[in-house]
């Protein structure tokens, strides 16, 4: 359909636990989110 844009994404597909290292912070690492999904629908006219 003209003007319609669809996209979908899955982040951390296997739901692994991981953290990103940080410096100059109270924590040594910051835990990241588990599995998440995104669906985007855009229509231009």
HELIX and SHEET records of a PDB file:
SHEET    1   A 2 UNK A   4  UNK A  11  0                                        
SHEET    2   A 2 UNK A  36  UNK A  43 -1                                        
SHEET    1   B 2 UNK A  19  UNK A  21  0                                        
SHEET    2   B 2 UNK A  29  UNK A  31 -1                                        
END                                                                             
